[in-house]
Amino acid sequence: MAYRPREVAEMVGMSESGVRNLIKRGKLRAVQLDGRWLIPTAVIEAKLGVSLDARPASDAASIRPMTGQPPPGGDLDVA
């Protein structure tokens, strides 16, 4: 499963442009499909410290902060 930059921004409390900037700088891996950027769930969990289950991104109950780990690459400041 993968999410659009807007969805990821909502998950972590960032702006969409901030997420897109991370993609451009190579700090957040994403793939472009039919002109749309998609960020794989595994990347969101590993890089942004958000744990996702199989429910849609619009379901706030499916988003849980991961415990015990700050996000790698401390310059992301997404906490």
C-alpha positions in Angstrom: 0.0 0.0 0.0 1.2 3.6 -0.6 0.0 7.1 0.2 0.0 10.4 -1.6 2.1 13.3 -0.2 -1.1 15.1 1.0 -2.1 12.0 3.0 1.3 11.6 4.5 1.4 15.3 5.5 -1.9 14.9 7.3 -0.6 11.8 9.1 2.5 13.4 10.5 1.3 17.0 10.9 3.4 18.5 8.1 2.5 20.6 5.0 2.1 18.8 1.7 4.9 21.0 0.3 7.2 19.9 3.2 6.6 16.2 2.3 7.2 16.9 -1.4 10.4 18.8 -0.4 11.6 15.7 1.5 11.0 13.6 -1.6 12.9 16.1 -3.8 15.9 16.1 -1.4 16.0 12.3 -1.3 15.1 12.1 2.4 11.8 10.3 1.7 11.6 7.6 -1.0 8.6 7.8 -3.3 7.6 6.5 -6.7 5.9 8.3 -9.4 3.0 6.5 -11.1 0.8 8.1 -13.7 2.2 11.5 -12.7 1.4 11.1 -9.0 3.9 10.6 -6.2 3.2 7.6 -4.0 5.1 6.9 -0.7 5.1 3.2 0.3 3.8 2.4 3.8 7.1 0.8 4.8 8.9 4.1 4.0 6.4 6.1 6.1 6.8 3.7 9.0 10.6 3.6 8.8 11.4 7.3 8.0 8.6 9.2 9.8 8.0 7.0 12.8 4.3 6.4 12.1 2.8 2.9 12.4 0.1 2.1 10.0 -2.2 -0.9 9.8 -4.3 -2.0 6.8 -7.1 0.6 7.2 -7.4 3.6 4.9 -5.4 6.8 5.7 -8.6 8.7 6.3 -9.3 6.5 9.3 -7.4 8.3 12.1 -7.6 5.2 14.3 -5.2 3.4 11.9 -2.4 5.9 12.6 -0.3 5.3 15.7 3.1 6.9 16.6 5.8 4.3 17.0 7.3 4.2 20.4 10.9 4.2 21.5 12.3 5.5 18.3 12.9 9.1 17.0 12.6 9.4 13.3 15.9 8.7 11.5 17.6 11.7 10.0 16.9 14.2 12.8 16.4 17.1 10.4 12.9 15.9 9.5 11.4 17.3 12.7 8.0 15.6 12.2 7.2 14.9 15.9 
